[in-house]
């Protein structure tokens, strides 16, 4: 296990800067997930940690050693890629031990490490098979096993589940979480899927356009987003945002009007007094709608998704704003019907037009 520190890390490709002065502390044994939309810089950041991309400026420290200029093979890391990259002519056993063989590790030690990794990943019955005889999930476990046998200081995962079908993704999420619990190793995992981030991470790093938007535990980011981007990105389905205007505001109470929701007035228990008359956005999570809550509203249903245990209603208010509502008590909701629902203002969020959270 090892800690990892990024200090003012910048990455530029010619005149284009894609990582903007990132500072990050990852503690030994943590499972940290980099998450964000395509093009946010998460894979580039991971590749710089791995030594596969040069750092334009700043520094990277692994286990308190500056590795900014250190070759990838000497950083004490192991990386699992999106593609399995297994040698088709080798058995599972040979694939897992090949990296050790190339570094001159004694045969007995290779066998011992391979057997240990195979036991952890439940690959023992498959050791003499070739990759073509394995399922996608089994191949990915072999790729992870190849990383385990190196006994690295830090594991790096670059979207390792994106090539798997939905059922296998869920199964492999469980496998990776169990692996982290068993090994207690420092792991950094890149994904664009915020469900993977929420279910796997000890700590999530939300990236956008090469900047860190927020760092925190999964439920901390869900309950306490710093801005509109994080609020909309964390949570599935994502948060609803309604246009709002401040009518009056004092410390402890701010009243906003929702123009597209029949001019509904909502009292928010905010600790900050806000300027009257300015435009804001009110955020409400789909799962926070409850017809027994205090602030009632009605919407027109476009589509209702009934998933068995829960139902999601895709609807519009009178002003045409779209909402997604978890309909806990309305499983018979149909398209074009009127849905009466409500929410608790205590669970609502207010954001400025620039996206900053008002607390």
N, C-alpha and C positions, 0 to 999 in steps of 0.2 A: 504493500500500500504506500501511497505517496500523495502529498498535496501538490497543487498546481496553481501558479499565479501568473496572470497576464497583466502586464504593466504598459499602459498607453500604446497598445498594439494597433498599428496601422498597416493596411495593405492597399497598394495602388498598382494598377496595371496602366503604365504610362500616365496620362493625365487623369485617368478615372480612378478615384478612391472608392473602394468597396467596403473597407473596414475602417471605422473612424475612431481611433483612440480608445479601444476597449480596455477596461480595467475589470478584472474578475478574480476572486479568490475561491478556489475549490478545495475543500478540506479532504484529508486522507479518509478513504472509505466511502465518500459520498457518491450517490448516483445522480448525476447532473444531466439534464436534458436541454439541448439547444433547440428552440422551436421558433417557427416564424414562417411567413409565406415564402413562396419560391423567389429566389433572388435577394433574400435578406442578408446573405453572407454567412449563414450557419455552417455550410460545408467548407467554405473557404477558411473560416476560423478553425475548424477541426483539422483541416489539412496543414495549417500552419503549426498547430500543436504537434501534429505527427511528423513535421519536418518535410512534408511533401510540397509545401509552398514556402518561399522565402518571406521573411518579415521585412516590410519596408522601413518601419521604425518601431521602437518599443522593444520589450523583452518578454521572454517566456521562461518560467522557472518550474522545473519538476523536481520534487524532493529537495527543494532549497538549492538546486544547482541551475545556473543559467545555461539553458540549452538552445538559446536563440540561433546560434551558429553551428550547433551540433548536428551531425548527420542523423538521418532518421533511424538507422539501424542501431545507433548508440544511445538513443533517448530512453530506452526501457519502456517502450510502448508497444502495444499490439493492436492492430486495426482490423475490424470486420466490415467489409464493404457491402454495398447493395447487391452486387452480383457475387455468387458463391466462389467463382474462380478456382474450382477444383480441377486437378489434373485428371482427365478422363481415363488414362491408362493405369492409374494408381488405385490401390485399395484405400478404404477409409483410414486404415492404420498408417499407410504410407503417406497419404495426404497430410495427416495430422503431424507426423514426425519429420516431414521433408525439410522444413525450415531449420530444425535442430541439426539435421544431418548436414545441411549446407554450411553450418557454422562449426562443424567438427565436434559436436557433442558425442560422447561415448555412446555406443549402441545400447548398453544396458540402461543408461539414464534415459535415452529416448523411449525405450520400451516402458520404463517405469512411469514417465510423465504421460505418455500416451494412454496407458492403462488407467491412470488416475483421472485424466480428463474424460475418457470414455465412460467411466463409472459415474462421474458427476452428471454427464449429459445423457446417460442411459443409451449409449451407443455400443455397448459391449457385444450384442448379437450381430452388429453390422460391420465389425472391424474388417472382415475379409471381402466385403462387397465393393463393387466399383460404383462411382457416382451415378451412372445410368440406371442402377438398380435401386436408387433411393428416391423418396418423395422430396418435394421442395423443402418441406420443414426439416427433414432429415439432413439434406445437403447443407442447410443453413446451420444446423447444429454441428456438423463437421467443420464448417468454416469457423464457428465459435471455438470448437475444440482445438483447432490449429492455433488460435490465439492463446488459449489457456495453457497449452504446453510450453509456451515461451516464458511463462511465469512473469509477466510484465509488471511494471509499477503502475501503469495506467492502461485501461482498456478503452478503445475508441470504437464507436459504432456509427457508421454512416448510412442511415436509413436502411437497416438490414432486413426489414420486413416488407418493404414496398413491393417486392415481386411475388408475395404470397397472396393466396386468396383470403377472404374475410375470416373464415373459420380458423385457418392456420395462423393468421396474424394474432388472433386472440390467444391461441394455444402457445405461440412462441413468446408473446408478451409475458405470460405466466412463467415460461421456462427461463427467460432472461431475468425476471424479478427474483426467481428462486436461485438462480446462479449468483446473483449479487448477494443474496442473503447467505449463501453457502461460502462464497469466497471472501466476502467483506472487502472486496477490491474497490479502488477508485475507478469509476466508470463515467464516460462522457458519451452521450447518445444524441444523435442528430435526427430530427424528424420534422415534417411539416404537419403531422397529425397531432392535434392537441389532446386527443383522447389517449394516445400513447404517452404523451408527456404527463398527463394527469395521473395515469395509472402506474407509471414506472418511477417517477422522479422523487428523490428527496428534495431536490431544488431545481426549479425551472428558470432558464434564462430566455426571456422573450426578446427576439431580435427583429428589427425593422430597418431596412436600408443601411445596414452596416452599423447601426447603433443598438446598444442595449436599452430597451424600454423599461424593463423591470426584472428584478431577480427575487425569487422567494419560493417558499414551499407551495405545492399545488393549491391547497385550500386558502392560503394567504392571498395568492393572486386571484383566485375566484371570489373571495369575500372582500378583498381590498385592492382592486385594480387602481393604479396610479393615474391612468388616462383612458380615453375612449378606445384607443387601439387595443390595449390589453384587455379591457372589459369585453370588447367584441370578439377577440380572438380566443380567449379562455372561456370554455363553457360550450356545451353542445346540446341543442341548437344554440346559436349565438344570441347575445343580448339584443333586445329590441331598443330602438332609439326613436323617441318622439320629439318633435319640435316643441320648445317650451319658452315662455317669456316670464320674467320675474315681475310680479305685481307689487309685492312689498317684501322687505327683508330686514330682520333684526338678528342679533346673535341668539341662536337657539331655534329660530323659526323663519323659514323662507317660503312664501306662497308663490307658486308658479301657475301660469295658465297654459293649457294645452289647446292651441288654436284649432288643430285638426281633429280634436277629440271633443267636439261640441263645446269648446271653451271651458272644459273642465278645470276647476281649481284644485290644486294639490298642495297641502302643507307639508314641507320637508323639515325634519329636525336637524338643520345644519348649524355648525358652530361658527360659520363665517357669514357676515352680512354682505349681500351682493347688490350691485347697482341695479336700480329699477329700470325696466323697459328694455334691457338687453336680451338678446336671443341666446338660448342655451339648448342642450339636449338632455332629455330625461331618459335614463336607462332602466329597463325592467327585464329581468330574466324570464324566459318562458315558464320555468318551474315555480316562479313566485306569484303567478296568477292564482287566485282562489276566490270562488264566488262568495265565500263567507267573509272576505276581508273588508276593510272599511271604505275604500275608495272604489265605487262601482263605475263600470263603463260597459258599453255594448259595441259589438263589432259584427261585420258581415263576413260569413265564412266563405272562403274560396275553395279550400280543399281540407279534408279531414283525413289524417293518417291514423288508423287504428292498429296499434302494434301488439295488442293483447294486454300486456301489463299496463300500458299507458297509451294515451292518444295525444297527437299534436294537431292543433288547428292552425291553418294558415289563413289569415283573415285581413280585413282592411277596416279602418275606422272611417268616420263620416268624411274626413278630409283626404282619404285615399292613402294614408300611411299604412304600410304593411306591418303586421305583427305575427309572431309565432307564439302560440299559447299552449302550454301543457294543460289539457282538459282532464283534470283528475276525476270529475264527477259527471262528465258529459260525453260518455263513450258512444252515444247514439247521435252525436252531432253530424249533420249532413251539409253538403255544399249549398250555398245560397241562403242558409238559415241565419237567423240573428242569434248571436251568443251573448248572454249576459254573464259578465265575469267581474272580477275586482282584484285589487292589489293593495298591499300594505305600504304606505309611503316610507316607512322605516327601512324597507328593503329596496327602495329605489335609489338610483344614483343620478347625480347632476353633473354635467360636463359643460365647459365653456365651448364656444364655437371653434376654438383652436384645439380642443380635445383634452384640456386639462381637467382633472377631477376637482369638484368643489366639495369640501368636507364640512 
